[in-house]
Structure formats: structure tokens, C-alpha cells
């Protein structure tokens, strides 16, 4: 059985009136059980020479729907104004933007494709799906 653990730490000396220090950990498990997720696409990078609109990054049909998949996406740009927009579904509902160096780890049920838009040319997106068959 695979065991994959995700940890997020947030800290700031000046975001709130007091120092902020939060940390949480989750073991990534299959839907409805304590068995760990045991499949991955591996970490991949996609280079975009031109700005993209609704580029299909992850296709839902490649995965079993209604499962506890996790998706990691990172904007590897170092230019502060460059961003990627993450979109889901046929109508390309925007989840939000990842600016330079930003990343996300989101739950995904594989009921909708995940598309992205890029704000500039010569951008690279890093991504991975951790999933169950």
C-alpha cells in the first residue's frame, strides 16, 4: 500500500495582529477508505511557446470518476505578472490564478476536464495527478 502525505505550512510575522503559524498534514487516501492513493502520472512539465486559452491539461476520461484523486499544478514562472488560470468543466469555470511560483493541490473527482490559460508566451506549467484506478 502506498502512503503519500501532503503537508502545508503557513507562517507570517505580520499578516494578522499576532504571528501566524499554521501547519496541517493529510494522508492521501482512496475514496471512503483508509487505503492510500497508489497511482500517479509522475511530475510533468509542459512548455507553452504561445499564450494558451482553454488548453486541456488533464482529461477526465482518462481517470475513474467520483474518486479521491488529487491534482498538483505549479506556475514555474519567475516573472511576477505572469499567471495561469485553472478552469474546470465544459464552460471553463475559473478556479483562480496561479502567479509566478504559486502552486495548488486540489481534490478532483474526474467528472470534468482541467484546462488552463496562460497569460504570456514561453511559460512552463508543472503538474501531476495522484489517483486511484
C-alpha positions, -999 to 999 in steps of 0.1 A, spaced: 0 0 0 13 34 -10 14 62 16 15 97 4 14 126 28 8 163 20 19 190 44 11 226 43 27 252 65 16 289 66 36 314 86 38 352 88 51 377 113 27 404 101 -4 390 83 -25 392 114 -22 411 147 -2 382 161 24 359 145 7 333 123 19 297 123 -3 270 109 6 236 98 -16 207 87 -9 172 73 -31 148 54 -25 113 42 -39 110 7 -63 81 7 -88 64 -18 -124 74 -16 -142 62 15 -114 40 29 -80 44 46 -60 28 18 -35 52 3 -37 65 -32 -14 43 -52 -12 57 -88 5 88 -103 11 103 -136 45 114 -123 56 150 -123 55 165 -157 62 199 -172 45 215 -202 62 244 -221 39 268 -239 57 289 -266 25 309 -272 -2 321 -248 -29 295 -244 -67 296 -239 -86 266 -225 -56 242 -230 -67 207 -218 -41 199 -192 -59 169 -176 -86 148 -193 -113 134 -170 -120 105 -194 -85 91 -186 -95 85 -149 -123 68 -130 -149 93 -120 -161 100 -84 -128 90 -68 -105 109 -44 -79 120 -69 -55 149 -62 -41 173 -87 -9 194 -82 -3 224 -105 25 249 -104 34 280 -124 72 279 -127 75 314 -140 97 339 -121 80 369 -137 56 383 -111 29 394 -136 27 360 -154 -1 337 -143 -20 306 -153 -58 304 -149 -71 270 -138 -105 261 -153 -129 231 -150 -159 218 -170 -172 224 -204 -179 260 -196 -143 265 -183 -154 277 -149 -123 295 -134 -110 282 -101 -85 311 -99 -50 322 -110 -16 309 -101 10 337 -103 48 332 -106 59 305 -82 23 297 -70 11 262 -68 -20 243 -57 -31 208 -46 -68 203 -52 -92 174 -48 -106 162 -81 -134 137 -89 -126 133 -126 -160 144 -136 -146 174 -156 -115 182 -175 -90 206 -161 -79 233 -185 -55 262 -182 -50 296 -198 -15 311 -198 -10 349 -196 22 351 -216 45 333 -241 72 309 -230 56 297 -198 60 263 -182 34 245 -161 44 217 -138 16 192 -129 8 157 -115 -22 136 -108 -22 113 -78 -51 90 -84 -69 57 -78 -79 33 -106 
